[in-house]
Amino acid sequence: MANFAKPSVPQFSVDVYQNAYLPDGGRDVDAIVTVTATGGGTSGATGLVGGPAGIVFLVDCSGSMNYPPAKMEGARAATAAALDTLRDGTSFAVVAGTHTAVQVYPDHGRLAVAGPRTRAEAKAALGRLTPGGGTAIGTWLRLADALLTGEDLVIRHGILLTDGRNEHESPEALRAALDAAAGRFTCDARGVGTDWEVKEVTGIAAALLGTADIVADPAGLAADFTAVMENVMGKGVGDVTLRLWTPVGAEIAFVKQVAPSVADLTGRRADSGPRSGDYPTGSWGDESRDYHVRVRVPANAVGREMLAARVSLVLPDPAGGDARPVAQGLVRAVWTHDVAMTTAIHPQVAHYTGQAELADAIQEGLDARKSGDQDGATAKLGRAVQLAAASGNADTAKLLSKVVDVVDAAAGTVRLKAKVAEADEMTLETRSTKTVRVKR
């Protein structure tokens, strides 16, 4: 049993990488903002914001989990392994999800506190899970939300496992549940087997700032759940936001997380003051993430310089007061006639622009392939191969090679494979947003 000490609150730093130079009348400023958290491992310190964590396990128990029985057996084993990874003192619950959501441990709408007795009781409850019924994931998420937000927790997290499509509620009902839960807890989502819908699972993870992945073989669930829990147990602070302030006349065109995966945060903005907005980043431990920010500034003449944006990392106040900035970086704009300076693209910006294009090319290529557009699929997946090779994204290149035969990676010349295993195609689609860090 992995029993982690309580993580301390990490120290944050913000670094801004950009080419600040614009031509006469230029307006768009691109910057890569690297946020690094250090010292948030498991030192045992309480920290200023560190506090109790709560985890809800959402286990698909629909009838399809019995076909084959290895899926239900794998789900029980994976959840048991995850329970063993819980730190003593962590609050938790286990929910069986079908066309309804039933809390199987503990009862009475509360969370248990992890310890030898409660782990043993929870494992006994897992052994009693029986597949049957449909799938309505929105109801599972609503119960998790109620359980996690009903207690005083700093880290609130869900782990959702499903093997099928969300067929017993409308897409609107799932979207409403996600909208209600967004910002209240994070959630990692896993699809087991190959009968689930990739866009549903990745959409859940994106909305709730978690990760998504495929576990094609149920035998791999325990290792995956253990890795997920080890990551969650290393978090020291939750509800961290990226705050962007812009001067009069400037506006934020977009904010995207670009490493370790691509996630568009633009529509998640919450106004936080005059010309200031907050973008959620979820929970943090010892880690580093990159964000691509584009600021649209007022056109200016050569020789002028301005502060285009101020970027701050903001942590919640444990006493319930105003959130506080803990690190800051500046985005600048300088207008010049020097063509060499204005046409240069900062290597960080170029790299992550390519990684975002890579994710889009994979998705568009797979969509074209499914619709029978062979030429469109070949063109898009060929471009994806080219981008993966150029950026050194070896993992994505390997996944692409299972869907296309690569003739010339540098040129993006490929042929679609006549036969592709469903698991290989779903793995490529699910992991298409994973990126590689820029080489410094």
Secondary structure, 3 states (H helix, E strand, C coil): CCCCCCCCCCEEEEEEEECCEECCCCCEEEEEEEEEEECCCCCCCCCCCCCCEEEEEEEECCHHHHCCCHHHHHHHHHHHHHHHHCCCCCEEEEEEECCCEEEEECCCCCCEECCHHHHHHHHHHHHCCCCCCCCCHHHHHHHHHHHHHCCCCCEEEEEEEECCCCCCCCHHHHHHHHHHHCCCCEEEEEEECCCCCHHHHHHHHHHCCCCEEEECCHHHHHHHHHHHHHHHHCCCEEEEEEEEECCCCCEEEEEEEEECECEECHHHCEEEECCEEEEEEEEECCEEEEEEEEEECCCCCCCCEEEEEEEEEEECCCCCCCCEEEEEEEEEEEECCCHHHHHCCCHHHHHHHHHHHHHHHHHHHHHHHHCCCHHHHHHHHHHHHHHHHHHCCHHHHHHHCCCEEEEECCCCEEEECCCCCHHHHHHHHHCCCECCCCCC
